[in-house]
Amino acid sequence: MNKLKALPKPVKLAFWVLLAILAYALPILEPPIISTPGVDFGGVLFVVTMYCLIALGLNIVVGYAGLLDLGYVGFYAVGAYTAAILTSFHANWPLLLSLPFAVAATTIAGLILGAPTLRVRGDYLAIVTLGFGEIIRLVAVNTEWLGDRRGISNIARPPSVMTGEDGGVVVGEAEPGLKGIFEIPHLYWGDGTVLVDTEDTTQFLVFGVLDQIPYYWLGLTVVLLVLLADYLIKNSRVGRAWEATREDEDAAELMGVPTFKFKLLAFATGAFIGGLAGALFASRQSFINPDSFLLLFSILFLAAVVVGGQGNRWGVLVGAFLVAYLPQRFRDFDDFRVLVFGAALVALAILRPEGLFPPRRTVRAKQMEHELEVLETGHDDGEEAARV
Amino acid sequence: MLLEVEGLCVNYGHIEAIRDISFGVPEGTVTTLIGANGAGKTTTLKTVSGLRKVRAGTVRFDGKDITSLAPYERVKLGINQSPEGRRCFVGMTVRENLDMGAFVRKDRKTQAYRDDLDRVLTLFPRLQERINQPAGTLSGGEQQMVAMGRALMSRPRLLLLDEPSMGLAPKLIQQIFSIVTEINEQGTTVLLVEQNAAQALKRSDEAHILETGAIVRSGTGAELAGDEAVKAAYLGGDV
């Protein structure tokens, strides 16, 4: 990272653009080392982008503001259910119209949950949020209006951009007869040869049933936007207030930071992103039921943030990638993959307790602890004398 | 009076930490609360900054009742505290710490802000040397300077200092106290809490002695420093 920072600005920019292009092209290239045999690679990548989104949102709550949230799946569910209700179950809205409502509903849910609970600190907050996640799921299970156990199907897909029969551009639901404005052929990796496979193509911006790559592109675009917003907010007054609150709540309050309001803001921002991910997920699946929102997911989301290094946006993205991707990549291990995943988590907790990529600050805090220890043991006598 | 505390009572559970304390801090002075451990000095200061709720009594700042205001609202009015044990943001650099001190200011991009930063760095030249170092890597004395400088960056009218000499080497204590005097001469009213009674009394205009949650003696710094009973109890004979 340091070497990267030293590069001149245009080079850096080119590097990021190249990286983004590579990310967009990944499912088309489908290199065998990272491809997922037995599961649709585009689908896996889409799920990865959802985890990335969730990890970025949860990172604001856990990593920036230091609030342990064990019920993040609840926000994900609120977003998904709002989109589902509005586009299929009780109304017939297009997805794009329902998105703002889904996100607003989730943000409000975040405020309602946060307003009473953020007054408690630490462990209590974890318990309360854990309960919240479960309550949301149980409400969905037991409410007929929300489709109870059977769930909700036929959730609207994003609008496709297609070539109509008369050659003009049509925007709307994907239809079997219509093609995209252009086709992108995939690469075919044979034994030692790489071919462009014109038989296997992705219709550009057609959100159909089988080809998941357009959803991945949509997800990736949203991730990039959220990443930009995350960068701006972290370097603003708000970001500094979060950091101060996390480090020392009383001291932050003494500096004039209304800590409660800023914690609530972190909670609402996190909920906003979680709801967005939920709505996109529901749209892609076209079907949701309460089993999509088990407590297990809250834990996996938190694992993504902690594994990657809470507080570091690049770290949590890596964490999200690993948590969403590894189990799919190693499907060959069958049921053992859960065991392997668990073992990997334990190993990580022992070897890198701050996560794979801890933020600069955590590294510095560690250094400081060590240096202070040396200082204190070295100057004990002087300090004692000074106290008299 | 810039600050008036009247009939203050504070409880920790069933234990009375402070019983009916009243005192004032006149504008432009250094006023000191001295007393032994557990006498209620820090608790008193916390009720002034708002970290601690009161059971009874009022706190008035510049004539305005602030008893029920949150700490961050009091900062806006012009009260800032350098808390006990420094409480720097250890992960942030010295500059970021000072910047946090100016959190409530809206003029952070103006010359006035840079002037104040210069003023703090002139008071504490050591901080200039360490400006980009994380506060956690500094020594105790330097962290004390960060905590005081941070509090000053909000341009407080009333600066609350909680045991600035705690855990410091004697030479550094001298230095910190002369800086307190300097800050006061530049126009900031100071309410100081100290265990180092000798130094504190020498530098304060007014002083109050706390014992088990109540004020037992009040007077000018010089008066109390010359008082035989005070000498015996807090100054340990020949200091």
Chai-1 contact restraints between the chains, C-beta under 6 A:
chainA,res_idxA,chainB,res_idxB,connection_type,confidence,min_distance_angstrom,max_distance_angstrom,comment,restraint_id
A,A244,B,F89,contact,1.0,0.0,6.0,A-B,restraint_1
A,A244,B,M100,contact,1.0,0.0,6.0,A-B,restraint_2
A,E247,B,F89,contact,1.0,0.0,6.0,A-B,restraint_3
A,E247,B,G91,contact,1.0,0.0,6.0,A-B,restraint_4
A,D248,B,R87,contact,1.0,0.0,6.0,A-B,restraint_5
A,D250,B,L51,contact,1.0,0.0,6.0,A-B,restraint_6
A,A251,B,R87,contact,1.0,0.0,6.0,A-B,restraint_7
A,E253,B,P71,contact,1.0,0.0,6.0,A-B,restraint_8
A,E253,B,Y72,contact,1.0,0.0,6.0,A-B,restraint_9
A,L254,B,P71,contact,1.0,0.0,6.0,A-B,restraint_10
A,L254,B,Q81,contact,1.0,0.0,6.0,A-B,restraint_11
A,M255,B,M100,contact,1.0,0.0,6.0,A-B,restraint_12
A,M255,B,G101,contact,1.0,0.0,6.0,A-B,restraint_13
A,M255,B,F103,contact,1.0,0.0,6.0,A-B,restraint_14
A,G256,B,Y72,contact,1.0,0.0,6.0,A-B,restraint_15
A,G256,B,V75,contact,1.0,0.0,6.0,A-B,restraint_16
A,G256,B,F103,contact,1.0,0.0,6.0,A-B,restraint_17
A,G256,B,V104,contact,1.0,0.0,6.0,A-B,restraint_18
A,V257,B,Y72,contact,1.0,0.0,6.0,A-B,restraint_19
A,V257,B,F103,contact,1.0,0.0,6.0,A-B,restraint_20
A,P258,B,Y72,contact,1.0,0.0,6.0,A-B,restraint_21
A,R361,B,G91,contact,1.0,0.0,6.0,A-B,restraint_22
A,R364,B,G91,contact,1.0,0.0,6.0,A-B,restraint_23
A,R364,B,P134,contact,1.0,0.0,6.0,A-B,restraint_24
A,A365,B,V90,contact,1.0,0.0,6.0,A-B,restraint_25
A,A365,B,G91,contact,1.0,0.0,6.0,A-B,restraint_26
A,A365,B,G136,contact,1.0,0.0,6.0,A-B,restraint_27
A,M368,B,V90,contact,1.0,0.0,6.0,A-B,restraint_28
A,M368,B,P134,contact,1.0,0.0,6.0,A-B,restraint_29
A,M368,B,G136,contact,1.0,0.0,6.0,A-B,restraint_30
A,M368,B,T137,contact,1.0,0.0,6.0,A-B,restraint_31
A,E371,B,T137,contact,1.0,0.0,6.0,A-B,restraint_32
A,G382,B,A169,contact,1.0,0.0,6.0,A-B,restraint_33
A,E383,B,G167,contact,1.0,0.0,6.0,A-B,restraint_34
A,A386,B,L168,contact,1.0,0.0,6.0,A-B,restraint_35
A,A386,B,A169,contact,1.0,0.0,6.0,A-B,restraint_36
A,A386,B,P170,contact,1.0,0.0,6.0,A-B,restraint_37
